[in-house]
Amino acid sequence: MRKILIIILVFCFAVAKAQQPTTSVWYGVKVPVNINTKWQLVSDAGYRTIEFSPSAYQYFFRTGFRYFINSYWGLGSGIAIFETRTTSQKSNPEFGNEFRLWQELSYRKNFTEKLFIQNQFRTEERLYAATNKTAAYNALRLRNRVAVTKMFNNRWGVLLANEYMHQYDRSRFAFNQNRLAGSVLLNLNKTTQLSGGYMWLLRPDLSQHVALINFQKTISLHGKKQ
């Protein structure tokens, strides 16, 4: 009986160490560059913490190009590099490397000048490097994000979004996660925006409460914002 109890305790401890943090702060910086009226260079970087500490759980850089077919539809493609701590323990120094290829189809519909909806469907080919805990493997993830933005005036607005993800890896196609978020938007000027909000992130094995803090600076090379 004592051996069984020890095994259960060891198992629970191992699971707890492998879990992702249940709370986190996601800091993000986005810099879209409008090359002309059709093409846009999109880049963003992020830093995600373990709980509300400054310790990193994950950080990343993502970049690519977006092509606007018309005022409604757009296509995009690019790459990303993610570094993720292999456990949620701050004392663990190991980060696992992930390289991504992504492709995107997006749709935007303006209901009024200050109210619009966006639907973004993205595929990701995820290439995970080996770590001390797992062997190298690849995955394919499908994600769909629907977001509604309402601006109250030229400075203030709100954004509500939901993103659903399904992933194929290790011969299994299953639910990956769902992100439900709300943010308050503040336009500092015509090209600079700050936002802060909350996201409830549901995974198969746990849910997370995430604070969102983002900065966006839009650059136009052709003198006219898209």
Long-range contacts (C-beta under 8 A, 24 or more apart in sequence): 17-87, 17-88, 17-89, 18-87, 18-88, 18-133, 19-87, 19-88, 19-205, 19-206, 20-57, 20-88, 20-203, 20-206, 20-208, 21-49, 21-50, 21-51, 21-57, 21-88, 21-208, 22-51, 22-206, 22-207, 22-208, 22-209, 23-51, 23-52, 23-208, 23-209, 23-210, 24-48, 24-49, 24-50, 24-51, 24-52, 24-57, 24-208, 24-209, 24-210, 24-211, 25-49, 25-52, 25-210, 25-211, 25-213, 26-199, 26-210, 26-211, 26-212, 26-213, 27-213, 27-214, 28-212, 28-213, 28-214, 28-215, 29-214, 29-215, 29-216, 29-217, 30-214, 30-215, 30-216, 30-217, 31-216, 31-217, 31-218, 31-219, 32-66, 32-216, 32-218, 32-219, 33-218, 33-219, 33-220, 33-221, 34-218, 34-219, 34-220, 34-221, 34-222, 34-224, 34-225, 34-226, 35-221, 35-222, 36-221, 36-222, 37-68, 37-222, 37-224, 37-226, 38-67, 38-68, 39-65, 39-66, 39-67, 39-68, 40-65, 40-66, 40-67, 40-68, 40-226, 41-65, 41-66, 42-66, 42-76, 42-78, 50-85, 50-88, 50-90, 52-211, 53-90, 55-90, 56-85, 57-84, 57-85, 57-88, 58-82, 58-83, 58-84, 58-85, 59-83, 62-100, 62-102, 64-102, 64-104, 66-104, 66-106, 68-226, 71-108, 72-107, 72-108, 72-109, 73-105, 73-106, 73-107, 74-104, 74-105, 74-106, 74-107, 74-108, 75-104, 75-105, 75-106, 76-102, 76-103, 76-104, 76-105, 76-106, 77-101, 77-102, 77-103, 77-104, 78-102, 86-131, 86-132, 86-133, 86-134, 87-133, 94-131, 94-132, 96-128, 96-129, 96-131, 96-134, 97-128, 97-129, 98-126, 98-127, 98-128, 98-129, 99-126, 99-127, 99-129, 100-124, 100-125, 100-126, 100-127, 101-125, 114-150, 114-151, 114-152, 114-153, 114-157, 115-148, 115-149, 115-150, 115-151, 116-148, 116-149, 117-146, 117-147, 117-148, 117-149, 118-145, 118-146, 118-147, 118-148, 118-149, 119-144, 119-145, 119-146, 120-144, 120-145, 120-146, 120-147, 121-145, 126-167, 126-169, 137-169, 137-170, 138-169, 139-167, 139-168, 139-169, 140-167, 140-168, 140-169, 141-165, 141-166, 141-167, 141-168, 141-176, 142-166, 142-167, 145-179, 149-185, 151-185, 154-187, 155-186, 155-187, 156-184, 156-185, 156-186, 156-187, 157-184, 157-185, 157-187, 158-182, 158-183, 158-184, 158-185, 159-183, 159-185, 159-195, 159-197, 174-204, 175-204, 176-203, 176-204, 177-201, 177-202, 177-203, 177-204, 178-202, 181-210, 181-212, 183-212, 183-214, 190-225, 191-217, 191-218, 191-219, 191-220, 191-225, 192-216, 192-217, 192-218
